[in-house]
Amino acid sequence: MKLFQFLNKNKETKFQCLCCGQIYDEIPLTFGSEFPSYYFTIPENEISERVEYEKSLCIIDDHFFHRVRLAIPVLDYSEDLNFDIWVTISKENFIKRNENWNDEERIHLEPYFGYLQNEIFGYQNTLNLHTVSIENKPGIIPNVQVIDDSHQLYSDQKNGISLEKAKSIVQNILKIHHN
């Protein structure tokens, strides 16, 4: 009965993991990588010598990285599918980011070019895709846009994906995390 549909609203937002059966109040839509992929190529006994790491910044040898948010619009849902991941950044832009870390005006800085440094679940061959990072206000990591227009991730980021595709990606991520 349509008159009472609003009472069933919570049932519509519940999400169940097909792998383990866990029920979430809402579909989990934010995932991430703690480190750039390059980090995992460093032998464990060399990490303390070769890696400098903060929550959103990382230097490995002479390579500079910063954490960004890659958002994919979900067309028939109120939230985006988000990946908090790493991209490269030039030494000059790394310094600029640090100098402007707490500056409200940093949102006016030119976007930073970089290469995506994580594989994105649900997409093939995302490592080293060309990107631009766009600053946000202090306390919010930059947004990143894929600029390799021949890649499916570029298309999905630009045009959005269906809720069913988002759910499929989420189910696959949860399955990988449970194994």
N, C-alpha and C positions, 0 to 999 in steps of 0.2 A: 504494500500500500504506500503510495507516494507521500501521503500525509505524514508518515512516521519515518521517512528515509533518514532524517537528520539523527535519529536515535542510533542508527547503524553506522554512523560516520567512523567511529573508531575501528570497526571491523575492516573498513576499506584501507586503512593505513597500516594494519598489521602485515608483517612480512615473515615468512617462515623459511629458514635455511633448509634446502632439500637434502643437504648432506648430513646434518646432525639433528635436524628437527627443531633447533632453537627458534623461538618466536621473538621477533623484535617489535617494539611499539610502532616503528616506522621503518621503511626500507633504508638500510645503511647506504649512504651515497658519498661518503668521503673516505678515501683510502690514501695511502702514501708509502713512501720509501724513506727509511731513516738515513740512508746514505746514497750518494751517487754510485752507479754501478762500478765505476773505476775503483772505488774503495775496496771492493771484494777481490780485486786482483793483487792487493798488497799482502805479502806474507804477514801472518799475525805477529811475528816477532819484530817486524819493521814498522808496524802501525804507529807506535809512539814516536818514532823518529821522523816519519814521512807525512803524517797527517795532523793538521790542525782543524779542530771541529768545534763549532758552536751550533746552536739549534737551527739556525737558518743560513749559516755560512760554513764553507769548508775549503781548505787548501790541501791538496795532495801533490807533493813534489812542487812543480811550478805550474800546476793547474788550479784554476779558481772556479768555484761553484757557488751557487746560491739557490735556496729553496724557493719554489714558486707554486702557484696553484693553477692547474690546468682544469678548466671548467668546460663540460660538455652539456649544453642545454638539453633538458628532457622536455620534449614538446607538449606532452599531455600530463605534466606534473608540475608542481609548484617550486621544485628545487632542481638544481643541476647535479650531475654526476661529477664529482671532484676528485682530482688526484693531486696531492701535495708531493711534488717531485723535485728533482734537481736538474738544473741546466748549467752549462758553462757560462762564464762571464769573463771578459778580458780583465787583466790586472788593473787597467785604468778605470774601468767601470766598477770593479770590486772596491777600489779605493773611494770612488765617488759615492757608492752606496753606503760605505761606512761613514764618510764625512757627512752625509745627509740622513743618517739613520733616524734621528729624532726630529727632523725638520718637516713641518707640515707642508712646506712648499715642494717637497720632493715629488709630489704627484705631477708636477710640471716638467720633470726631467724627460729627456728624450728616451724612448724605449731602448733597452739593451739587447743586442743581438747575442745569441748563444746556440748551443747544441743541446738537445734533450739528452739527459744522462741516465734515464731509467727506461725499462721496458714498461709499457702501459698494457695492463691486462685487457684482453679483448681486441687488441690490435697487434699486427705483425710488424716487426722491424722498426720500432720507434726510436731505438738508440741512435743518437746523432742527427735526428731530424732538426732542420733549421727552425729557430724560434725567435720571437721577440718578447721581452719581459717588460711589463708596464707597471710602474710603481703605484702603490696604494698609500694611504695615510700611515703614519707610524703605528706599529703594532700589528699591521696586516701585511702578510707576505704579498709580493707582486703577483699579478696575473700573468700568465704566459699564453701566447698564441702561436700555434704551429703555422709556419709560413711555407712549408713544402706542399704546394697545391695539388700534387699528384698523389698524396697519401690520404687514405680513408679517414685518418684522425683529423686532418685539416677540414675535410668535407663535413664530418660529424660535428666538429667544433663550430663551424660556420653555420650549418643548417639545422643542427639538433638531431636527436635520436628519439625513437619512441620509448614509452615507458617499458614496453615488453623487451626491447633491446637492452635498456638499462638494467632491468631485472635479470636478464640472461648474463650480462657481464658481472653483476653483483654475485649471482649464484656461483659462477666460475671462480671468482676471487675467493669467496668463502670456502669453496671446495678445496682450493689450493692451500689456504691457510689451515684447514683442518687436517690435511695430510702430512 
